[in-house]
Amino acid sequence: MESFKFLNYTVADSLATITINRPPHNVLDIALMEELNRALDIAAREESAKLLMITAAGEKVFSAGVDVMDHTPDKVVQMIDVFHGILKRLMVFPLPTVAALNGSAMGGGCELALACDMAVATEDTRIGQPEIKLGVFPPIAAILMPRIMPLPKVMELLLGGGLITAQEALQLGLLNRVFPRASFAEDTRAFLGQFLNLSRVALMYTKKAVREAAGKPFFEALFTVEQIYLKDLMATADAVEGLNSFMEKRKPVWQNK
């Protein structure tokens, strides 16, 4: 398995995990982000995984965002290319993705969480995009935040640069769950368990259907989803097994294909 300097990459019990490991603030510099791109490429090919979790080392900060030193005119083009490479990979990642925020997610750290399908956080996590205070704005958040939460709140966060609490983020739809810090690892694992017990191909095709239908008029979206259902999903062994196991009143035995 490929080694990394600023990340830990593991696969166990159908869960691929990328852990950002640059404490104390897990700042995303160009070198770390290049590793993250490589790790995402590896995880996308991981046939034993059903889910990808992105988390971070430490106890207070998931990520304070992209290194300010990499925003300077001589580095900004490379920084944007590498950072947006991460987000592009996440937007087309074949497996469901979960950001497990073990602490505050700011700037690029928040955008990284936004690009995942789901997110959980500790109760003391704070989330936001403070870029405006440096005279810039967050391109990814400008696209993704309005797809999740009300536009007036998006404008308040992006134009004001303030941080919100985990509970506020939960109410706004940015988070799926908020857990106590003391039991965060256990609670996160329990949350992930509901997906890890399911068929890998069913998870993948469900995500594909949601992604490819997004933004299309209803009948066009319906046709797209029907094709995924009939031509892709129903051609899998797991679709047949799931239906048979229900009729035979037994637990399914997934082949994940």
PyMOL commands that set and color helices and strands:
alter all, ss='L'
color gray80, all
select helices_A, chain A and resi 30-44+68-71+76-91+108-114+130-134+139-148+151-160+166-172+181-196+200-213+218-235+237-247
alter helices_A, ss='H'
color red, helices_A
select strands_A, chain A and resi 7-12+15-20+51-56+61-63+97-101+104-106+118-122+126-128+163-165+177-179
alter strands_A, ss='S'
color yellow, strands_A
deselect
rebuild
show_as cartoon
